[in-house]
Amino acid sequence: MTSFKTGREISDADRKKFETVFHQSDLGRKGYLSREDLKVAVVMLFGYKPSKSETDMLMESGFYKDWPGVPLNQFTSLMGWKMSAEDPYEKMRQIFSAFDFHCMWIWILMVMSALRTSKMSSAMVWQTSETT
């Protein structure tokens, strides 16, 4: 299945993951995901709780005929679309940023150095003006 936005292929592994998450999120083994089940599934797959408007959009897009929720085939299609719409490098950037202490420390050292240099310059100007 090719995605709508980026042309990214949804692999069999992704499809299997969607099915596993669907079954884990389907409380009561109803065969469909309720609104709350769907939120849990999105958290499991994407790592964040969807907003009310995103949940509304997913529920509306996922309703199928007379089902009271989102059935497996619709869920798989929705999650494939959602995954293809993601920036494939975003997770990597988030992980890198979370562990990028070095850059933070360089920034702190640069600020401290600049402050020290400006204090030294001020002290040198002060000393020079006192001697003249």
N, CA, C and O atoms as a printed pandas DataFrame, in Angstrom:
     atom_number atom_name residue_name chain_id  residue_number  x_coord  y_coord  z_coord
0              1         N          MET        A               1    0.848   -1.186    0.000
1              2        CA          MET        A               1    0.000    0.000    0.000
2              3         C          MET        A               1    0.887    1.241    0.000
3              4         O          MET        A               1    1.713    1.392    0.900
4              5         N          THR        A               2    0.749    2.113   -0.954
5              6        CA          THR        A               2    1.513    3.345   -1.028
6              7         C          THR        A               2    0.737    4.431   -0.309
7              8         O          THR        A               2   -0.490    4.489   -0.381
8              9         N          SER        A               3    1.468    5.291    0.388
9             10        CA          SER        A               3    0.812    6.340    1.148
10            11         C          SER        A               3    0.338    7.455    0.223
11            12         O          SER        A               3    0.746    7.524   -0.937
12            13         N          PHE        A               4   -0.516    8.319    0.735
13            14        CA          PHE        A               4   -1.093    9.383   -0.055
14            15         C          PHE        A               4   -0.138   10.546   -0.253
15            16         O          PHE        A               4   -0.029   11.062   -1.366
16            17         N          LYS        A               5    0.563   10.978    0.799
17            18        CA          LYS        A               5    1.345   12.196    0.729
18            19         C          LYS        A               5    2.750   12.001    0.188
19            20         O          LYS        A               5    3.152   12.699   -0.743
20            21         N          THR        A               6    3.494   11.079    0.743
21            22        CA          THR        A               6    4.913   11.004    0.445
22            23         C          THR        A               6    5.288    9.867   -0.465
23            24         O          THR        A               6    6.429    9.801   -0.921
24            25         N          GLY        A               7    4.363    8.964   -0.748
25            26        CA          GLY        A               7    4.702    7.816   -1.550
26            27         C          GLY        A               7    5.436    6.749   -0.754
27            28         O          GLY        A               7    5.904    5.761   -1.321
28            29         N          ARG        A               8    5.540    6.939    0.546
29            30        CA          ARG        A               8    6.223    5.975    1.396
30            31         C          ARG        A               8    5.424    4.682    1.453
31            32         O          ARG        A               8    4.206    4.697    1.625
32            33         N          GLU        A               9    6.113    3.585    1.308
33            34        CA          GLU        A               9    5.468    2.269    1.366
34            35         C          GLU        A               9    5.176    1.902    2.821
35            36         O          GLU        A               9    6.010    2.116    3.701
36            37         N          ILE        A              10    4.011    1.361    3.064
37            38        CA          ILE        A              10    3.678    0.828    4.377
38            39         C          ILE        A              10    4.045   -0.653    4.314
39            40         O          ILE        A              10    3.455   -1.428    3.561
40            41         N          SER        A              11    5.016   -1.016    5.111
41            42        CA          SER        A              11    5.552   -2.378    5.050
42            43         C          SER        A              11    4.629   -3.376    5.736
43            44         O          SER        A              11    3.701   -3.005    6.454
44            45         N          ASP        A              12    4.909   -4.649    5.497
45            46        CA          ASP        A              12    4.163   -5.706    6.181
46            47         C          ASP        A              12    4.388   -5.625    7.681
47            48         O          ASP        A              12    3.486   -5.919    8.465
48            49         N          ALA        A              13    5.603   -5.222    8.086
49            50        CA          ALA        A              13    5.903   -5.063    9.518
50            51         C          ALA        A              13    5.037   -3.968   10.131
51            52         O          ALA        A              13    4.537   -4.118   11.246
52            53         N          ASP        A              14    4.856   -2.852    9.394
53            54        CA          ASP        A              14    3.986   -1.767    9.881
54            55         C          ASP        A              14    2.553   -2.260   10.004
55            56         O          ASP        A              14    1.879   -2.004   11.002
56            57         N          ARG        A              15    2.100   -2.967    8.982
57            58        CA          ARG        A              15    0.729   -3.493    8.979
58            59         C          ARG        A              15    0.528   -4.437   10.173
59            60         O          ARG        A              15   -0.506   -4.390   10.839
60            61         N          LYS        A              16    1.514   -5.286   10.436
61            62        CA          LYS        A              16    1.438   -6.224   11.562
62            63         C          LYS        A              16    1.406   -5.464   12.891
63            64         O          LYS        A              16    0.675   -5.826   13.813
64            65         N          LYS        A              17    2.224   -4.393   12.967
65            66        CA          LYS        A              17    2.235   -3.577   14.185
66            67         C          LYS        A              17    0.873   -2.922   14.399
67            68         O          LYS        A              17    0.383   -2.870   15.527
68            69         N          PHE        A              18    0.257   -2.420   13.326
69            70        CA          PHE        A              18   -1.080   -1.806   13.432
70            71         C          PHE        A              18   -2.094   -2.826   13.953
71            72         O          PHE        A              18   -2.914   -2.511   14.815
72            73         N          GLU        A              19   -2.033   -4.042   13.426
73            74        CA          GLU        A              19   -2.963   -5.085   13.861
74            75         C          GLU        A              19   -2.754   -5.447   15.323
75            76         O          GLU        A              19   -3.719   -5.613   16.070
76            77         N          THR        A              20   -1.500   -5.568   15.730
77            78        CA          THR        A              20   -1.192   -5.901   17.128
78            79         C          THR        A              20   -1.706   -4.817   18.064
79            80         O          THR        A              20   -2.341   -5.107   19.077
80            81         N          VAL        A              21   -1.425   -3.564   17.714
81            82        CA          VAL        A              21   -1.888   -2.436   18.543
82            83         C          VAL        A              21   -3.409   -2.386   18.566
83            84         O          VAL        A              21   -4.004   -2.107   19.607
84            85         N          PHE        A              22   -4.043   -2.654   17.430
85            86        CA          PHE        A              22   -5.509   -2.668   17.381
86            87         C          PHE        A              22   -6.046   -3.669   18.400
87            88         O          PHE        A              22   -6.920   -3.331   19.199
88            89         N          HIS        A              23   -5.533   -4.892   18.377
89            90        CA          HIS        A              23   -6.034   -5.939   19.273
90            91         C          HIS        A              23   -5.722   -5.635   20.734
91            92         O          HIS        A              23   -6.512   -5.963   21.619
92            93         N          GLN        A              24   -4.573   -5.011   20.992
93            94        CA          GLN        A              24   -4.240   -4.634   22.365
94            95         C          GLN        A              24   -5.126   -3.496   22.865
95            96         O          GLN        A              24   -5.426   -3.418   24.056
96            97         N          SER        A              25   -5.538   -2.625   21.969
97            98        CA          SER        A              25   -6.353   -1.464   22.341
98            99         C          SER        A              25   -7.848   -1.756   22.365
99           100         O          SER        A              25   -8.615   -1.009   22.973
100          101         N          ASP        A              26   -8.261   -2.815   21.722
101          102        CA          ASP        A              26   -9.681   -3.178   21.634
102          103         C          ASP        A              26  -10.133   -3.818   22.947
103          104         O          ASP        A              26  -10.193   -5.041   23.075
104          105         N          LEU        A              27  -10.450   -2.958   23.918
105          106        CA          LEU        A              27  -10.901   -3.465   25.216
106          107         C          LEU        A              27  -12.255   -4.147   25.056
107          108         O          LEU        A              27  -13.173   -3.578   24.465
108          109         N          GLY        A              28  -12.378   -5.328   25.567
109          110        CA          GLY        A              28  -13.621   -6.081   25.460
110          111         C          GLY        A              28  -13.728   -6.895   24.184
111          112         O          GLY        A              28  -14.738   -7.560   23.954
112          113         N          ARG        A              29  -12.699   -6.849   23.355
113          114        CA          ARG        A              29  -12.683   -7.630   22.100
114          115         C          ARG        A              29  -13.968   -7.425   21.289
115          116         O          ARG        A              29  -14.624   -8.381   20.876
116          117         N          LYS        A              30  -14.304   -6.142   21.076
117          118        CA          LYS        A              30  -15.538   -5.784   20.365
118          119         C          LYS        A              30  -15.403   -5.931   18.858
119          120         O          LYS        A              30  -16.396   -6.090   18.148
120          121         N          GLY        A              31  -14.146   -5.876   18.368
121          122        CA          GLY        A              31  -13.925   -5.912   16.931
122          123         C          GLY        A              31  -13.821   -4.523   16.324
123          124         O          GLY        A              31  -13.698   -4.389   15.106
124          125         N          TYR        A              32  -13.868   -3.491   17.154
125          126        CA          TYR        A              32  -13.714   -2.109   16.706
126          127         C          TYR        A              32  -13.118   -1.304   17.856
127          128         O          TYR        A              32  -13.140   -1.739   19.007
128          129         N          LEU        A              33  -12.588   -0.133   17.534
129          130        CA          LEU        A              33  -12.025    0.740   18.556
130          131         C          LEU        A              33  -12.996    1.875   18.858
131          132         O          LEU        A              33  -13.448    2.585   17.960
132          133         N          SER        A              34  -13.301    2.026   20.131
133          134        CA          SER        A              34  -14.096    3.170   20.567
134          135         C          SER        A              34  -13.187    4.400   20.549
135          136         O          SER        A              34  -11.996    4.296   20.255
136          137         N          ARG        A              35  -13.746    5.535   20.859
137          138        CA          ARG        A              35  -12.970    6.781   20.914
138          139         C          ARG        A              35  -11.776    6.649   21.867
139          140         O          ARG        A              35  -10.655    7.011   21.511
140          141         N          GLU        A              36  -12.016    6.133   23.068
141          142        CA          GLU        A              36  -10.936    5.972   24.050
142          143         C          GLU        A              36   -9.925    4.924   23.596
143          144         O          GLU        A              36   -8.720    5.105   23.774
144          145         N          ASP        A              37  -10.408    3.831   23.011
145          146        CA          ASP        A              37   -9.507    2.805   22.478
146          147         C          ASP        A              37   -8.594    3.401   21.412
147          148         O          ASP        A              37   -7.401    3.102   21.369
148          149         N          LEU        A              38   -9.162    4.242   20.557
149          150        CA          LEU        A              38   -8.398    4.852   19.475
150          151         C          LEU        A              38   -7.295    5.759   20.027
151          152         O          LEU        A              38   -6.176    5.757   19.514
152          153         N          LYS        A              39   -7.607    6.526   21.063
153          154        CA          LYS        A              39   -6.597    7.385   21.688
154          155         C          LYS        A              39   -5.434    6.544   22.221
155          156         O          LYS        A              39   -4.269    6.895   22.039
156          157         N          VAL        A              40   -5.762    5.434   22.879
157          158        CA          VAL        A              40   -4.733    4.542   23.414
158          159         C          VAL        A              40   -3.867    4.000   22.274
159          160         O          VAL        A              40   -2.644    3.934   22.399
160          161         N          ALA        A              41   -4.491    3.620   21.183
161          162        CA          ALA        A              41   -3.764    3.076   20.035
162          163         C          ALA        A              41   -2.807    4.114   19.444
163          164         O          ALA        A              41   -1.676    3.782   19.090
164          165         N          VAL        A              42   -3.252    5.364   19.338
165          166        CA          VAL        A              42   -2.383    6.421   18.798
166          167         C          VAL        A              42   -1.195    6.648   19.727
167          168         O          VAL        A              42   -0.070    6.830   19.260
168          169         N          VAL        A              43   -1.435    6.639   21.031
169          170        CA          VAL        A              43   -0.329    6.777   21.988
170          171         C          VAL        A              43    0.666    5.640   21.806
171          172         O          VAL        A              43    1.875    5.869   21.806
172          173         N          MET        A              44    0.171    4.426   21.652
173          174        CA          MET        A              44    1.053    3.267   21.491
174          175         C          MET        A              44    1.870    3.358   20.202
175          176         O          MET        A              44    3.042    2.981   20.188
176          177         N          LEU        A              45    1.274    3.845   19.137
177          178        CA          LEU        A              45    1.962    3.884   17.850
178          179         C          LEU        A              45    2.837    5.118   17.650
179          180         O          LEU        A              45    3.926    5.026   17.084
180          181         N          PHE        A              46    2.361    6.269   18.113
181          182        CA          PHE        A              46    3.045    7.518   17.792
182          183         C          PHE        A              46    3.621    8.249   18.994
183          184         O          PHE        A              46    4.352    9.227   18.834
184          185         N          GLY        A              47    3.299    7.786   20.191
185          186        CA          GLY        A              47    3.922    8.350   21.383
186          187         C          GLY        A              47    3.320    9.633   21.906
187          188         O          GLY        A              47    3.940   10.312   22.723
188          189         N          TYR        A              48    2.126    9.984   21.457
189          190        CA          TYR        A              48    1.470   11.168   22.002
190          191         C          TYR        A              48   -0.034   10.952   22.029
191          192         O          TYR        A              48   -0.577   10.151   21.268
192          193         N          LYS        A              49   -0.696   11.682   22.920
193          194        CA          LYS        A              49   -2.157   11.598   23.009
194          195         C          LYS        A              49   -2.750   12.576   21.992
195          196         O          LYS        A              49   -2.437   13.766   22.021
196          197         N          PRO        A              50   -3.601   12.080   21.098
197          198        CA          PRO        A              50   -4.160   12.976   20.085
198          199         C          PRO        A              50   -5.115   14.003   20.700
199          200         O          PRO        A              50   -5.780   13.735   21.700
200          201         N          SER        A              51   -5.165   15.167   20.085
201          202        CA          SER        A              51   -6.073   16.220   20.545
202          203         C          SER        A              51   -7.518   15.800   20.264
203          204         O          SER        A              51   -7.775   14.821   19.563
204          205         N          LYS        A              52   -8.444   16.563   20.827
205          206        CA          LYS        A              52   -9.863   16.273   20.600
206          207         C          LYS        A              52  -10.188   16.378   19.111
207          208         O          LYS        A              52  -10.899   15.532   18.570
208          209         N          SER        A              53   -9.674   17.404   18.455
209          210        CA          SER        A              53   -9.983   17.580   17.034
210          211         C          SER        A              53   -9.362   16.472   16.176
211          212         O          SER        A              53   -9.976   16.020   15.210
212          213         N          GLU        A              54   -8.150   16.036   16.527
213          214        CA          GLU        A              54   -7.544   14.931   15.776
214          215         C          GLU        A              54   -8.323   13.644   15.999
215          216         O          GLU        A              54   -8.548   12.882   15.058
216          217         N          THR        A              55   -8.734   13.396   17.237
217          218        CA          THR        A              55   -9.526   12.206   17.535
218          219         C          THR        A              55  -10.852   12.249   16.778
219          220         O          THR        A              55  -11.283   11.236   16.228
220          221         N          ASP        A              56  -11.500   13.413   16.748
221          222        CA          ASP        A              56  -12.751   13.571   15.991
222          223         C          ASP        A              56  -12.530   13.225   14.521
223          224         O          ASP        A              56  -13.318   12.491   13.924
224          225         N          MET        A              57  -11.448   13.760   13.940
225          226        CA          MET        A              57  -11.159   13.519   12.526
226          227         C          MET        A              57  -10.910   12.031   12.276
227          228         O          MET        A              57  -11.408   11.475   11.296
228          229         N          LEU        A              58  -10.139   11.382   13.159
229          230        CA          LEU        A              58   -9.863    9.954   12.996
230          231         C          LEU        A              58  -11.141    9.123   13.131
231          232         O          LEU        A              58  -11.358    8.181   12.369
232          233         N          MET        A              59  -11.976    9.472   14.097
233          234        CA          MET        A              59  -13.224    8.730   14.294
234          235         C          MET        A              59  -14.146    8.890   13.076
235          236         O          MET        A              59  -14.734    7.917   12.604
236          237         N          GLU        A              60  -14.264   10.122   12.577
237          238        CA          GLU        A              60  -15.122   10.358   11.412
238          239         C          GLU        A              60  -14.590    9.629   10.185
239          240         O          GLU        A              60  -15.360    9.058    9.413
240          241         N          SER        A              61  -13.277    9.650   10.012
241          242        CA          SER        A              61  -12.654    8.990    8.860
242          243         C          SER        A              61  -12.714    7.473    8.983
243          244         O          SER        A              61  -12.721    6.759    7.980
244          245         N          GLY        A              62  -12.756    6.987   10.219
245          246        CA          GLY        A              62  -12.693    5.557   10.446
246          247         C          GLY        A              62  -14.025    4.847   10.547
247          248         O          GLY        A              62  -14.081    3.618   10.497
248          249         N          PHE        A              63  -15.112    5.617   10.689
249          250        CA          PHE        A              63  -16.420    4.957   10.788
250          251         C          PHE        A              63  -16.719    4.188    9.522
251          252         O          PHE        A              63  -16.442    4.654    8.417
252          253         N          TYR        A              64  -17.273    3.034    9.686
253          254        CA          TYR        A              64  -17.518    2.152    8.559
254          255         C          TYR        A              64  -18.924    1.591    8.664
255          256         O          TYR        A              64  -19.249    0.845    9.587
256          257         N          LYS        A              65  -19.740    1.963    7.710
257          258        CA          LYS        A              65  -21.125    1.497    7.637
258          259         C          LYS        A              65  -21.831    1.654    8.979
259          260         O          LYS        A              65  -21.943    2.768    9.491
260          261         N          ASP        A              66  -22.313    0.545    9.557
261          262        CA          ASP        A              66  -23.081    0.628   10.795
262          263         C          ASP        A              66  -22.260    0.299   12.043
263          264         O          ASP        A              66  -22.826    0.016   13.099
264          265         N          TRP        A              67  -20.927    0.333   11.927
265          266        CA          TRP        A              67  -20.089    0.028   13.082
266          267         C          TRP        A              67  -20.121    1.193   14.064
267          268         O          TRP        A              67  -20.141    2.349   13.642
268          269         N          PRO        A              68  -20.125    0.909   15.369
269          270        CA          PRO        A              68  -20.127    1.984   16.362
270          271         C          PRO        A              68  -18.735    2.569   16.623
271          272         O          PRO        A              68  -18.593    3.492   17.426
272          273         N          GLY        A              69  -17.719    2.041   15.955
273          274        CA          GLY        A              69  -16.354    2.531   16.136
274          275         C          GLY        A              69  -15.532    2.263   14.887
275          276         O          GLY        A              69  -16.076    2.102   13.794
276          277         N          VAL        A              70  -14.213    2.217   15.058
277          278        CA          VAL        A              70  -13.301    2.031   13.930
278          279         C          VAL        A              70  -12.881    0.559   13.851
279          280         O          VAL        A              70  -12.198    0.068   14.749
280          281         N          PRO        A              71  -13.283   -0.154   12.782
281          282        CA          PRO        A              71  -12.897   -1.558   12.637
282          283         C          PRO        A              71  -11.433   -1.679   12.180
283          284         O          PRO        A              71  -10.819   -0.691   11.777
284          285         N          LEU        A              72  -10.896   -2.876   12.246
285          286        CA          LEU        A              72   -9.488   -3.137   11.950
286          287         C          LEU        A              72   -9.066   -2.633   10.571
287          288         O          LEU        A              72   -8.046   -1.953   10.457
288          289         N          ASN        A              73   -9.823   -2.948    9.525
289          290        CA          ASN        A              73   -9.390   -2.538    8.176
290          291         C          ASN        A              73   -9.316   -1.019    8.045
291          292         O          ASN        A              73   -8.396   -0.499    7.413
292          293         N          GLN        A              74  -10.272   -0.301    8.633
293          294        CA          GLN        A              74  -10.252    1.160    8.601
294          295         C          GLN        A              74   -9.101    1.708    9.457
295          296         O          GLN        A              74   -8.436    2.671    9.074
296          297         N          PHE        A              75   -8.876    1.085   10.614
297          298        CA          PHE        A              75   -7.789    1.495   11.502
298          299         C          PHE        A              75   -6.446    1.358   10.790
299          300         O          PHE        A              75   -5.619    2.269   10.834
300          301         N          THR        A              76   -6.234    0.222   10.136
301          302        CA          THR        A              76   -4.975   -0.021    9.425
302          303         C          THR        A              76   -4.762    1.025    8.339
303          304         O          THR        A              76   -3.656    1.542    8.177
304          305         N          SER        A              77   -5.811    1.334    7.603
305          306        CA          SER        A              77   -5.729    2.344    6.554
306          307         C          SER        A              77   -5.428    3.724    7.137
307          308         O          SER        A              77   -4.569    4.440    6.622
308          309         N          LEU        A              78   -6.126    4.099    8.206
309          310        CA          LEU        A              78   -5.908    5.399    8.853
310          311         C          LEU        A              78   -4.494    5.536    9.396
311          312         O          LEU        A              78   -3.850    6.569    9.213
312          313         N          MET        A              79   -4.016    4.502   10.060
313          314        CA          MET        A              79   -2.682    4.573   10.660
314          315         C          MET        A              79   -1.598    4.572    9.582
315          316         O          MET        A              79   -0.552    5.196    9.755
316          317         N          GLY        A              80   -1.843    3.879    8.481
317          318        CA          GLY        A              80   -0.917    3.935    7.351
318          319         C          GLY        A              80   -0.838    5.337    6.776
319          320         O          GLY        A              80    0.247    5.835    6.475
320          321         N          TRP        A              81   -1.993    5.970    6.627
321          322        CA          TRP        A              81   -2.047    7.348    6.142
322          323         C          TRP        A              81   -1.335    8.282    7.120
323          324         O          TRP        A              81   -0.561    9.149    6.715
324          325         N          LYS        A              82   -1.605    8.094    8.400
325          326        CA          LYS        A              82   -0.997    8.938    9.426
326          327         C          LYS        A              82    0.517    8.771    9.448
327          328         O          LYS        A              82    1.253    9.752    9.549
328          329         N          MET        A              83    0.977    7.537    9.355
329          330        CA          MET        A              83    2.409    7.270    9.379
330          331         C          MET        A              83    3.084    7.879    8.149
331          332         O          MET        A              83    4.185    8.420    8.251
332          333         N          SER        A              84    2.434    7.795    7.000
333          334        CA          SER        A              84    3.039    8.332    5.780
334          335         C          SER        A              84    3.079    9.857    5.799
335          336         O          SER        A              84    3.916   10.459    5.126
336          337         N          ALA        A              85    2.196   10.480    6.551
337          338        CA          ALA        A              85    2.165   11.938    6.639
338          339         C          ALA        A              85    3.228   12.469    7.598
339          340         O          ALA        A              85    3.510   13.667    7.600
340          341         N          GLU        A              86    3.819   11.596    8.411
341          342        CA          GLU        A              86    4.854   12.008    9.351
342          343         C          GLU        A              86    6.162   12.295    8.637
343          344         O          GLU        A              86    6.452   11.721    7.588
344          345         N          ASP        A              87    6.942   13.187    9.218
345          346        CA          ASP        A              87    8.305   13.412    8.744
346          347         C          ASP        A              87    9.130   12.213    9.208
347          348         O          ASP        A              87    9.226   11.980   10.413
348          349         N          PRO        A              88    9.722   11.452    8.303
349          350        CA          PRO        A              88   10.431   10.237    8.708
350          351         C          PRO        A              88   11.643   10.506    9.596
351          352         O          PRO        A              88   12.129    9.592   10.262
352          353         N          TYR        A              89   12.137   11.743    9.618
353          354        CA          TYR        A              89   13.315   12.067   10.431
354          355         C          TYR        A              89   12.957   12.742   11.747
355          356         O          TYR        A              89   13.839   13.013   12.562
356          357         N          GLU        A              90   11.661   13.021   11.967
357          358        CA          GLU        A              90   11.251   13.746   13.171
358          359         C          GLU        A              90   11.609   12.995   14.456
359          360         O          GLU        A              90   12.116   13.598   15.401
360          361         N          LYS        A              91   11.352   11.699   14.497
361          362        CA          LYS        A              91   11.685   10.933   15.706
362          363         C          LYS        A              91   13.177   10.981   15.981
363          364         O          LYS        A              91   13.596   11.113   17.130
364          365         N          MET        A              92   13.981   10.875   14.928
365          366        CA          MET        A              92   15.422   10.921   15.104
366          367         C          MET        A              92   15.845   12.280   15.668
367          368         O          MET        A              92   16.703   12.342   16.548
368          369         N          ARG        A              93   15.249   13.367   15.169
369          370        CA          ARG        A              93   15.564   14.704   15.681
370          371         C          ARG        A              93   15.179   14.833   17.140
371          372         O          ARG        A              93   15.925   15.407   17.934
372          373         N          GLN        A              94   14.001   14.294   17.506
373          374        CA          GLN        A              94   13.565   14.378   18.900
374          375         C          GLN        A              94   14.510   13.613   19.819
375          376         O          GLN        A              94   14.866   14.099   20.893
376          377         N          ILE        A              95   14.911   12.430   19.403
377          378        CA          ILE        A              95   15.830   11.625   20.213
378          379         C          ILE        A              95   17.169   12.336   20.345
379          380         O          ILE        A              95   17.731   12.416   21.437
380          381         N          PHE        A              96   17.679   12.852   19.228
381          382        CA          PHE        A              96   18.958   13.547   19.264
382          383         C          PHE        A              96   18.877   14.760   20.190
383          384         O          PHE        A              96   19.775   14.992   20.999
384          385         N          SER        A              97   17.796   15.532   20.066
385          386        CA          SER        A              97   17.640   16.725   20.901
386          387         C          SER        A              97   17.561   16.369   22.376
387          388         O          SER        A              97   18.085   17.096   23.220
388          389         N          ALA        A              98   16.912   15.260   22.694
389          390        CA          ALA        A              98   16.774   14.857   24.090
390          391         C          ALA        A              98   18.120   14.521   24.711
391          392         O          ALA        A              98   18.318   14.722   25.909
392          393         N          PHE        A              99   19.040   14.016   23.912
393          394        CA          PHE        A              99   20.337   13.615   24.435
394          395         C          PHE        A              99   21.466   14.577   24.060
395          396         O          PHE        A              99   22.637   14.271   24.283
396          397         N          ASP        A             100   21.127   15.720   23.502
397          398        CA          ASP        A             100   22.138   16.659   23.032
398          399         C          ASP        A             100   22.572   17.610   24.148
399          400         O          ASP        A             100   22.434   18.828   24.029
400          401         N          PHE        A             101   23.094   17.039   25.227
401          402        CA          PHE        A             101   23.559   17.849   26.348
402          403         C          PHE        A             101   24.800   18.643   25.959
403          404         O          PHE        A             101   25.015   19.752   26.450
404          405         N          HIS        A             102   25.613   18.071   25.077
405          406        CA          HIS        A             102   26.861   18.708   24.683
406          407         C          HIS        A             102   26.600   20.091   24.105
407          408         O          HIS        A             102   27.277   21.053   24.469
408          409         N          CYS        A             103   25.636   20.199   23.218
409          410        CA          CYS        A             103   25.320   21.481   22.598
410          411         C          CYS        A             103   24.858   22.478   23.656
411          412         O          CYS        A             103   25.213   23.655   23.601
412          413         N          MET        A             104   24.076   22.011   24.606
413          414        CA          MET        A             104   23.610   22.885   25.673
414          415         C          MET        A             104   24.795   23.402   26.479
415          416         O          MET        A             104   24.850   24.587   26.806
416          417         N          TRP        A             105   25.742   22.526   26.801
417          418        CA          TRP        A             105   26.898   22.934   27.589
418          419         C          TRP        A             105   27.793   23.878   26.816
419          420         O          TRP        A             105   28.357   24.802   27.401
420          421         N          ILE        A             106   27.939   23.675   25.520
421          422        CA          ILE        A             106   28.720   24.600   24.702
422          423         C          ILE        A             106   28.096   25.985   24.760
423          424         O          ILE        A             106   28.804   26.983   24.893
424          425         N          TRP        A             107   26.761   26.049   24.660
425          426        CA          TRP        A             107   26.074   27.334   24.716
426          427         C          TRP        A             107   26.313   28.016   26.067
427          428         O          TRP        A             107   26.593   29.213   26.121
428          429         N          ILE        A             108   26.201   27.249   27.157
429          430        CA          ILE        A             108   26.427   27.810   28.497
430          431         C          ILE        A             108   27.853   28.326   28.623
431          432         O          ILE        A             108   28.073   29.423   29.138
432          433         N          LEU        A             109   28.831   27.541   28.155
433          434        CA          LEU        A             109   30.227   27.966   28.227
434          435         C          LEU        A             109   30.480   29.214   27.381
435          436         O          LEU        A             109   31.250   30.089   27.776
436          437         N          MET        A             110   29.836   29.294   26.227
437          438        CA          MET        A             110   30.007   30.478   25.388
438          439         C          MET        A             110   29.449   31.719   26.078
439          440         O          MET        A             110   30.065   32.784   26.031
440          441         N          VAL        A             111   28.302   31.591   26.709
441          442        CA          VAL        A             111   27.698   32.724   27.419
442          443         C          VAL        A             111   28.588   33.129   28.588
443          444         O          VAL        A             111   28.851   34.313   28.799
444          445         N          MET        A             112   29.053   32.125   29.353
445          446        CA          MET        A             112   29.925   32.442   30.491
446          447         C          MET        A             112   31.213   33.108   30.016
447          448         O          MET        A             112   31.690   34.057   30.639
448          449         N          SER        A             113   31.767   32.623   28.934
449          450        CA          SER        A             113   32.986   33.197   28.381
450          451         C          SER        A             113   32.750   34.635   27.925
451          452         O          SER        A             113   33.578   35.513   28.164
452          453         N          ALA        A             114   31.625   34.866   27.273
453          454        CA          ALA        A             114   31.298   36.210   26.818
454          455         C          ALA        A             114   31.117   37.154   27.998
455          456         O          ALA        A             114   31.561   38.301   27.956
456          457         N          LEU        A             115   30.469   36.672   29.047
457          458        CA          LEU        A             115   30.288   37.497   30.245
458          459         C          LEU        A             115   31.630   37.801   30.895
459          460         O          LEU        A             115   31.901   38.932   31.297
460          461         N          ARG        A             116   32.455   36.783   30.989
461          462        CA          ARG        A             116   33.780   36.961   31.598
462          463         C          ARG        A             116   34.605   37.940   30.770
463          464         O          ARG        A             116   35.281   38.807   31.324
464          465         N          THR        A             117   34.553   37.807   29.463
465          466        CA          THR        A             117   35.305   38.692   28.573
466          467         C          THR        A             117   34.798   40.122   28.698
467          468         O          THR        A             117   35.593   41.061   28.747
468          469         N          SER        A             118   33.488   40.294   28.749
469          470        CA          SER        A             118   32.954   41.654   28.864
470          471         C          SER        A             118   33.298   42.259   30.213
471          472         O          SER        A             118   33.529   43.465   30.298
472          473         N          LYS        A             119   33.339   41.442   31.289
473          474        CA          LYS        A             119   33.734   41.951   32.606
474          475         C          LYS        A             119   35.201   42.318   32.591
475          476         O          LYS        A             119   35.591   43.337   33.161
476          477         N          MET        A             120   36.035   41.488   31.934
477          478        CA          MET        A             120   37.457   41.774   31.852
478          479         C          MET        A             120   37.685   43.058   31.064
479          480         O          MET        A             120   38.513   43.887   31.442
480          481         N          SER        A             121   36.945   43.220   29.965
481          482        CA          SER        A             121   37.092   44.423   29.150
482          483         C          SER        A             121   36.682   45.645   29.949
483          484         O          SER        A             121   37.338   46.685   29.890
484          485         N          SER        A             122   35.589   45.516   30.700
485          486        CA          SER        A             122   35.126   46.632   31.525
486          487         C          SER        A             122   36.145   46.955   32.591
487          488         O          SER        A             122   36.415   48.124   32.865
488          489         N          ALA        A             123   36.725   45.907   33.208
489          490        CA          ALA        A             123   37.737   46.122   34.247
490          491         C          ALA        A             123   38.979   46.757   33.650
491          492         O          ALA        A             123   39.582   47.625   34.280
492          493         N          MET        A             124   39.379   46.350   32.452
493          494        CA          MET        A             124   40.563   46.917   31.810
494          495         C          MET        A             124   40.329   48.382   31.458
495          496         O          MET        A             124   41.214   49.218   31.639
496          497         N          VAL        A             125   39.142   48.688   30.957
497          498        CA          VAL        A             125   38.814   50.079   30.642
498          499         C          VAL        A             125   38.812   50.894   31.917
499          500         O          VAL        A             125   39.306   52.021   31.927
500          501         N          TRP        A             126   38.269   50.353   32.988
501          502        CA          TRP        A             126   38.199   51.035   34.266
502          503         C          TRP        A             126   39.610   51.315   34.785
503          504         O          TRP        A             126   39.903   52.426   35.227
504          505         N          GLN        A             127   40.481   50.305   34.731
505          506        CA          GLN        A             127   41.857   50.460   35.210
506          507         C          GLN        A             127   42.605   51.474   34.343
507          508         O          GLN        A             127   43.369   52.284   34.867
508          509         N          THR        A             128   42.400   51.439   33.044
509          510        CA          THR        A             128   43.078   52.357   32.130
510          511         C          THR        A             128   42.630   53.782   32.414
511          512         O          THR        A             128   43.460   54.691   32.406
512          513         N          SER        A             129   41.378   54.000   32.656
513          514        CA          SER        A             129   40.883   55.361   32.903
514          515         C          SER        A             129   41.349   55.874   34.262
515          516         O          SER        A             129   41.487   57.085   34.434
516          517         N          GLU        A             130   41.597   54.987   35.239
517          518        CA          GLU        A             130   42.089   55.412   36.548
518          519         C          GLU        A             130   43.558   55.828   36.470
519          520         O          GLU        A             130   43.979   56.740   37.181
520          521         N          THR        A             131   44.336   55.169   35.616
521          522        CA          THR        A             131   45.761   55.462   35.535
522          523         C          THR        A             131   46.047   56.711   34.728
523          524         O          THR        A             131   47.126   57.287   34.861
524          525         N          THR        A             132   45.117   57.149   33.894
525          526        CA          THR        A             132   45.377   58.341   33.094
526          527         C          THR        A             132   44.905   59.595   33.744
527          528         O          THR        A             132   45.060   60.679   33.180
